Amino acid sequence: MTRLVRAILSLLFLSVPAVRAEPEKDRHVILVSIDGFPAYLWADPTLQVPNLRKLASEGVSAKAMTVSNPSITWINHTTLVTGVEPRKHGVLYNGLLIRKDGQPPAIEQWADKSRMVFVPTLYDIAHQAGLTTAESDWVAITNPGTIDWSFAELPKLEEPLVKEMIAEGVVTEEEIGWMQMGPNRKGVPFLDAMWTRAAIHVFEKHRPNLLLFHTLNTDYSHHMYGPRSGPGFTALEYADRLVGDLLAAVDRSGLRDRTTIVVATDHGFKKVTKFVQPNVALKQAGLARGLGPTISSCDAYVMAQGGMAFAYVTDPAKKATILPQMKEMFSKMEGIAQVIDGEEGHRLGMPTPSENPGMGDLILYAAEGYAFRKEVTGDEVVIPAVNYAGTHGYPNSDPELDGIFIASGAGIRQGVELDRVRNLDVAPTLARLMGIELPDIDGRVLEEIIEK
């Protein structure tokens, strides 16, 4: 099924009433994603996260949460709100991959959600059921048409919620201007604080039935300094403080007894000491061409995603010849642990290239301590990882990629610890709590955590 057909079917679904339970219009659900929070760090007793520990002790936690392949941010956030594998929901990058014949692919990061997500989401179904929805820094969610109050990753002055917050003195025009410059202007901790401020404002003023909230500094710190580093621990403890600020707002609202809080993540983290540059090898083999670090034309190209990469044959007429050549080249390359044909995507929960043009013709997984770079820097295929200490993207079977899961509040049992859940199970469980139903899910409702 093509991307266009999937997008059309998704839009058609939203115009047809779904079969569901009675929506709980007096129920509130907050889904918090703390980016890049490995389960092994949650298990570390020296990690000072009192707000999260309290939520877990008063509700349910899991020792580990299995994430989706590829173990990348936008992919797994989409799984969290759809309950289906990337094979179905369609998101394979932090953005939309655009393939170009004879040229390197490109990422369109802020593509509309309808072009990226091919199945109904939790917020789609909630909106359709007459419930209210909000988001602060969620991803793969540009112009969804089913979010009532949105504070985007890079908010704009003309957006209704931004205008409201400025008018009420919650934020200033200058702060929004800084946010539009990204992390280089004020740093990721500032961005997290702003997204938290927006989440608090939305919950206190508008009381949405569903609030999606995402913080990023943990991921940034683990990339820069590595998991288990001092800055990494500090970032996690800062995220805990922000969660505490949001919980205090829920308390002030008087809605705590009707609110369910779920805290999860998108992926774990692994340490990195070396980069693999597959496109250097393609250039040396004559499959990519250009001056210096630039590739202007190519028969093949590799798009890196940390611990994994997708390799593409960019000239379809040469695929029968080039694909075996790439397989052989990458199978012998230092730092590459696995080379998997894209046609085997289903066994990893991913589509095949014929189902989704964003899917690689080959899937490359890095070896322990290695990560991929798409850049063409110098003549060495393997180089030291400078100013880069950790990443993700590795197979979800790797326990270091396991994430956290905590659920607490209305409708959740108390004092329960599970061995393992899947991020596929989050959306169906939240839907049950909201009195709605997601169609054709790959996950299941976590009946064992719900109060009877």
C-alpha positions as MATLAB code, in Angstrom:
seq = 'MTRLVRAILSLLFLSVPAVRAEPEKDRHVILVSIDGFPAYLWADPTLQVPNLRKLASEGVSAKAMTVSNPSITWINHTTLVTGVEPRKHGVLYNGLLIRKDGQPPAIEQWADKSRMVFVPTLYDIAHQAGLTTAESDWVAITNPGTIDWSFAELPKLEEPLVKEMIAEGVVTEEEIGWMQMGPNRKGVPFLDAMWTRAAIHVFEKHRPNLLLFHTLNTDYSHHMYGPRSGPGFTALEYADRLVGDLLAAVDRSGLRDRTTIVVATDHGFKKVTKFVQPNVALKQAGLARGLGPTISSCDAYVMAQGGMAFAYVTDPAKKATILPQMKEMFSKMEGIAQVIDGEEGHRLGMPTPSENPGMGDLILYAAEGYAFRKEVTGDEVVIPAVNYAGTHGYPNSDPELDGIFIASGAGIRQGVELDRVRNLDVAPTLARLMGIELPDIDGRVLEEIIEK';
ca = [
       0.000    0.000    0.000;
       1.436    3.355   -0.984;
       1.974    6.296    1.390;
      -0.734    8.297   -0.423;
      -3.319    5.518   -0.144;
      -2.562    5.055    3.553;
      -2.925    8.793    4.184;
      -6.280    8.871    2.344;
      -7.556    5.878    4.328;
      -6.486    7.523    7.554;
      -8.424   10.681    6.694;
     -11.459    8.653    5.632;
     -11.407    6.793    8.931;
     -11.632   10.040   10.870;
     -14.869   10.902    9.040;
     -16.535    7.595    9.990;
     -17.880    7.060   13.516;
     -15.802    4.469   15.378;
     -17.226    1.675   17.483;
     -16.286    2.568   21.034;
     -17.324    2.648   24.648;
     -18.925    5.730   26.170;
     -16.254    8.464   26.386;
     -15.307    9.554   29.907;
     -15.762   13.326   29.659;
     -14.902   13.879   33.320;
     -11.644   11.872   33.037;
      -8.231   13.412   32.347;
      -5.169   11.561   31.061;
      -1.651   12.991   30.889;
       0.963   11.095   28.880;
       4.481   12.317   29.665;
       7.459   11.224   27.579;
      10.915   11.826   29.034;
      13.105   11.412   25.980;
      15.893    8.823   26.155;
      15.243    7.397   29.654;
      16.706    3.859   29.835;
      15.195    1.298   32.187;
      18.638    0.555   33.624;
      18.874    4.129   34.908;
      15.414    3.900   36.487;
      16.743    0.826   38.328;
      19.729    2.798   39.667;
      18.930    3.637   43.326;
      21.312    6.607   43.258;
      19.134    8.415   40.688;
      17.307   11.174   42.558;
      13.856   11.381   40.966;
      11.463   11.727   43.922;
       8.401   12.757   41.931;
       8.658    9.769   39.627;
       9.419    7.404   42.521;
       6.311    8.670   44.325;
       4.148    8.161   41.239;
       5.460    4.604   40.919;
       4.931    3.765   44.603;
       1.347    5.042   44.442;
       0.601    3.268   41.183;
       2.253    0.884   38.734;
       5.736    0.666   37.276;
       7.538   -1.768   35.018;
      11.100   -2.957   35.251;
      11.353   -2.512   31.487;
       9.322   -1.336   28.502;
      10.046   -2.782   25.064;
      10.238   -0.071   22.401;
       9.702   -0.268   18.632;
      12.153   -0.630   15.761;
      13.678    1.693   14.746;
      14.368    2.784   18.338;
      14.226    6.475   17.362;
      12.260    9.378   18.847;
       9.433   10.123   16.413;
       8.868    6.466   15.606;
       8.312    5.488   19.211;
       6.257    8.537   20.138;
       3.931    7.533   17.317;
       3.759    3.965   18.624;
       2.896    5.330   22.078;
      -0.219    7.051   20.714;
      -1.322    4.466   18.126;
      -0.679    1.054   19.665;
       0.647   -0.293   16.359;
       4.061   -1.069   14.949;
       5.867    1.274   12.548;
       4.953   -1.207    9.807;
       1.404    0.147   10.131;
       1.764    3.686   11.449;
       4.390    4.572    8.852;
       6.817    6.814   10.779;
      10.429    5.715   10.182;
      12.426    8.914   10.803;
      12.318   12.090   12.849;
      10.500   13.545    9.868;
       9.360   12.413    6.438;
      11.953   10.848    4.125;
      11.822   12.147    0.547;
      13.538    9.897   -1.988;
      15.136   11.426   -5.079;
      16.326    9.436   -8.080;
      20.090    9.650   -8.353;
      20.443   11.979   -5.361;
      20.699   11.585   -1.581;
      17.320   11.355    0.184;
      16.230   14.290    2.341;
      14.212   14.663    5.557;
      11.219   16.995    5.643;
      10.979   17.349    9.405;
       7.799   19.363    9.820;
       5.641   17.510    7.306;
       1.950   17.446    8.166;
       0.879   14.566   10.346;
      -1.493   13.317    7.609;
       1.500   12.637    5.347;
       3.379   10.700    8.009;
       0.963    8.793   10.253;
      -1.234    6.292    8.432;
      -3.467    5.079   11.274;
      -5.778    6.783   13.793;
      -4.065    8.074   16.920;
      -5.312    8.263   20.487;
      -5.867   11.997   20.114;
      -7.757   11.500   16.815;
     -10.185    9.055   18.407;
     -10.539   11.165   21.553;
     -11.322   14.257   19.490;
     -13.807   12.333   17.373;
     -15.535   11.154   20.566;
     -16.049   14.726   21.753;
     -13.155   14.754   24.232;
     -10.668   17.615   24.338;
      -7.005   17.201   23.418;
      -3.763   19.120   23.957;
      -0.051   18.726   23.314;
       3.195   20.390   24.293;
       6.239   19.367   22.229;
       4.762   16.097   20.985;
       6.159   14.931   17.641;
       4.856   13.773   14.235;
       1.851   15.954   15.048;
       2.056   18.997   12.771;
      -1.416   20.270   11.750;
      -3.342   17.173   12.863;
      -6.754   18.843   12.979;
      -7.620   16.897   16.123;
      -5.630   18.787   18.789;
      -7.584   21.547   20.513;
      -4.596   23.273   22.156;
      -1.118   22.934   20.688;
       2.250   24.306   21.807;
       4.662   23.044   19.174;
       8.341   22.192   19.513;
       9.096   25.484   17.757;
       5.988   27.551   18.520;
       4.962   30.513   16.376;
       3.633   33.847   17.530;
       0.482   33.538   15.421;
      -0.620   30.224   16.972;
      -3.773   30.594   19.126;
      -2.361   29.053   22.304;
       0.840   31.107   22.013;
      -1.176   34.303   21.592;
      -3.272   33.369   24.615;
      -0.220   32.666   26.766;
       1.414   35.953   25.773;
      -1.789   37.876   26.519;
      -1.971   36.297   29.973;
       1.704   36.901   30.758;
       2.657   33.215   30.808;
       5.324   33.698   28.131;
       6.788   36.675   26.287;
       7.263   37.332   22.583;
      11.010   37.379   23.214;
      10.922   33.887   24.738;
       8.977   32.538   21.761;
      11.577   34.140   19.506;
      14.332   32.351   21.395;
      12.473   29.047   21.047;
      12.220   29.462   17.290;
      16.036   29.557   17.187;
      16.173   26.061   18.676;
      18.566   24.840   21.369;
      21.502   26.947   20.225;
      19.957   30.172   21.575;
      19.154   29.291   25.189;
      19.852   25.566   25.517;
      17.598   22.533   25.759;
      16.849   22.992   29.503;
      15.249   26.335   28.604;
      13.130   24.657   25.921;
      12.017   21.965   28.394;
      11.033   24.673   30.887;
       8.975   26.468   28.226;
       7.213   23.293   27.096;
       6.459   22.529   30.752;
       5.096   26.040   31.264;
       2.776   25.490   28.303;
       1.598   22.083   29.579;
       0.820   23.583   32.984;
      -1.066   26.512   31.471;
      -3.143   24.245   29.224;
      -4.089   21.881   32.009;
      -4.987   24.584   34.508;
      -6.925   26.779   32.065;
      -8.472   24.326   29.603;
      -8.533   21.005   31.499;
      -8.127   18.742   28.448;
      -9.208   15.124   28.616;
      -5.890   14.175   26.998;
      -2.582   16.013   27.347;
       0.572   14.823   25.555;
       3.803   16.277   26.968;
       7.396   15.617   25.878;
      10.713   16.776   27.376;
      14.006   16.576   25.473;
      17.012   17.551   27.605;
      17.634   13.992   28.803;
      18.133   12.812   25.225;
      20.403   15.762   24.419;
      22.569   15.175   27.506;
      22.916   11.452   26.862;
      23.977   12.129   23.264;
      26.567   14.697   24.346;
      27.912   13.171   27.556;
      26.642    9.600   27.574;
      24.268    7.678   29.823;
      25.479    7.285   33.431;
      27.422   10.556   33.099;
      27.148   13.403   35.579;
      25.289   15.651   33.108;
      23.061   12.718   32.187;
      22.005   12.154   35.801;
      21.466   15.895   36.222;
      19.224   15.988   33.152;
      17.067   13.151   34.480;
      16.754   14.849   37.847;
      15.784   18.105   36.123;
      13.111   16.247   34.137;
      11.777   14.871   37.429;
      11.482   18.421   38.756;
       9.511   19.468   35.676;
       7.166   16.516   36.122;
       6.740   17.638   39.737;
       5.798   21.126   38.549;
       3.125   19.631   36.286;
       1.796   17.414   39.091;
       1.534   20.449   41.348;
      -0.602   22.121   38.678;
      -2.869   19.071   38.560;
      -3.247   19.334   42.334;
      -4.058   23.049   42.105;
      -6.737   22.311   39.535;
      -8.616   20.055   41.969;
      -8.669   17.300   39.337;
      -6.058   14.925   40.767;
      -8.625   12.263   41.712;
      -9.924   12.228   38.113;
      -6.510   12.323   36.406;
      -4.334    9.439   35.248;
      -0.635   10.175   34.748;
       1.492    7.895   32.601;
       5.230    8.510   32.261;
       7.119    6.673   29.531;
       9.951    7.230   27.082;
      10.824    6.592   23.472;
      14.035    4.577   23.794;
      17.002    3.731   25.985;
      20.633    4.618   25.296;
      24.022    3.073   24.545;
      27.528    4.509   24.777;
      29.455    5.326   21.597;
      33.191    5.623   20.974;
      33.442    5.347   17.159;
      31.511    6.481   14.079;
      30.990    4.421   10.935;
      30.694    6.534    7.764;
      29.158    4.206    5.142;
      28.847    6.963    2.563;
      32.642    7.342    2.538;
      32.829    3.696    1.469;
      30.137    4.262   -1.179;
      32.100    7.214   -2.523;
      35.301    5.175   -2.647;
      33.407    2.447   -4.526;
      32.184    4.960   -7.115;
      28.552    4.669   -6.004;
      28.426    8.246   -4.706;
      29.978   11.309   -6.289;
      30.781   14.870   -5.240;
      33.502   17.268   -4.174;
      34.914   17.086   -0.647;
      32.241   16.407    1.990;
      29.375   16.910   -0.491;
      27.568   14.177   -2.400;
      25.806   15.669   -5.419;
      24.741   12.466   -7.162;
      24.713    8.823   -6.200;
      23.547    5.356   -7.112;
      23.348    4.441   -3.423;
      23.192    6.336   -0.147;
      22.970    5.642    3.587;
      20.786    7.623    5.999;
      22.101    7.275    9.545;
      19.916    7.034   12.653;
      22.455    6.510   15.410;
      22.804    2.804   16.081;
      21.035    1.866   12.866;
      20.921    3.106    9.309;
      18.875    2.609    6.171;
      20.752    2.058    2.910;
      19.017    2.991   -0.350;
      19.649    2.268   -4.000;
      18.793    5.653   -5.507;
      18.784    4.461   -9.124;
      16.029    1.800   -9.397;
      17.372    0.603  -12.752;
      20.609   -0.483  -11.051;
      19.089   -2.093   -7.956;
      19.676   -5.698   -9.049;
      23.390   -4.995   -9.408;
      24.029   -2.516   -6.600;
      22.079   -4.150   -3.764;
      24.251   -7.318   -3.668;
      27.356   -5.120   -3.924;
      26.261   -3.072   -0.915;
      25.380   -6.176    1.099;
      28.839   -7.598    0.569;
      30.574   -4.291    1.305;
      28.677   -3.590    4.528;
      28.861   -7.186    5.783;
      32.659   -6.887    5.891;
      32.815   -3.356    7.286;
      34.206   -2.605   10.742;
      31.539   -1.465   13.169;
      28.552   -3.067   11.421;
      27.034   -5.974   13.346;
      24.069   -6.831   11.086;
      23.029   -6.268    7.480;
      19.362   -7.101    6.935;
      17.409   -6.977    3.694;
      14.615   -4.408    3.771;
      12.213   -7.086    2.576;
      12.617   -8.643    6.035;
      11.292   -5.505    7.700;
       8.199   -7.280    9.034;
      10.179   -9.407   11.454;
      11.389   -6.169   13.051;
       7.954   -4.535   13.071;
       8.860   -2.327   10.118;
       7.431   -2.144    6.586;
       9.056   -3.360    3.388;
      10.315   -0.857    0.781;
       7.293   -1.597   -1.424;
       4.936   -0.752    1.457;
       6.649    2.460    2.497;
       9.180    4.356    0.360;
      10.922    5.575    3.521;
      12.016    2.022    4.295;
      15.625    1.192    3.472;
      16.589   -1.387    0.889;
      19.009   -2.551    3.579;
      18.887   -2.185    7.368;
      22.279   -1.730    9.029;
      22.823   -2.191   12.772;
      25.983   -0.902   14.410;
      28.228   -3.051   16.579;
      28.751   -2.375   20.284;
      30.386    1.013   20.793;
      29.754    2.188   17.208;
      27.190    4.526   15.657;
      26.508    5.656   12.091;
      27.069    9.046   10.469;
      25.738    9.956    7.023;
      28.472   12.608    6.549;
      31.409   12.167    4.202;
      34.278   13.416    6.338;
      37.790   12.594    5.159;
      38.811    9.260    3.701;
      38.355    7.039    6.767;
      35.262    4.859    7.027;
      35.639    4.559   10.817;
      36.572    7.601   12.908;
      36.537    8.500   16.637;
      33.220    9.809   17.979;
      34.199   13.341   18.984;
      31.738   15.392   21.080;
      29.258   12.547   20.933;
      28.989    9.981   23.708;
      25.777    8.010   23.331;
      22.947    7.126   20.990;
      20.005    4.847   20.257;
      18.517    3.171   17.193;
      19.906   -0.295   17.985;
      17.596   -3.369   17.890;
      14.808   -3.231   20.458;
      15.927   -6.670   21.632;
      18.977   -4.991   23.219;
      18.122   -4.492   26.930;
      19.926   -1.130   26.953;
      17.191    0.139   24.626;
      14.444   -0.752   27.132;
      12.582    2.271   28.479;
      10.565    3.226   31.545;
       6.840    2.921   32.229;
       4.947    4.403   35.185;
       1.173    4.773   35.596;
      -0.551    6.389   38.542;
      -3.785    8.081   39.530;
      -7.402    7.587   38.524;
      -8.247    4.056   37.448;
      -4.779    2.642   38.196;
      -4.065   -0.023   40.803;
      -1.617    0.793   43.578;
       1.685   -0.828   44.511;
       2.144   -2.997   41.411;
       5.478   -3.685   39.682;
       5.454   -5.500   36.348;
       8.448   -7.218   34.798;
       7.865   -5.886   31.292;
       5.355   -3.999   29.164;
       5.510   -2.854   25.544;
       5.058    0.659   24.272;
       2.455   -0.896   21.976;
       0.291   -1.364   25.072;
       0.232    2.275   26.187;
      -2.335    3.710   23.757;
      -4.874    0.866   24.125;
      -4.654    1.155   27.915;
      -5.147    4.923   27.900;
      -8.032    4.519   25.460;
      -9.732    2.119   27.871;
      -9.347    4.623   30.707;
     -10.866    7.345   28.509;
     -13.809    5.198   27.439;
     -12.761    5.057   23.779;
     -11.331    2.352   21.564;
      -8.502    2.236   19.042;
      -9.048    0.014   15.981;
      -6.769   -2.790   14.777;
      -4.098   -2.429   17.450;
      -0.948   -4.535   17.780;
      -0.779   -3.884   21.523;
      -3.241   -4.794   24.263;
      -4.974   -3.190   27.201;
      -2.906   -3.702   30.361;
      -5.834   -5.118   32.277;
      -3.536   -6.007   35.188;
      -2.897   -2.358   36.030;
      -6.495   -1.125   35.857;
      -8.641   -0.904   38.980;
     -11.648   -3.179   38.781;
];
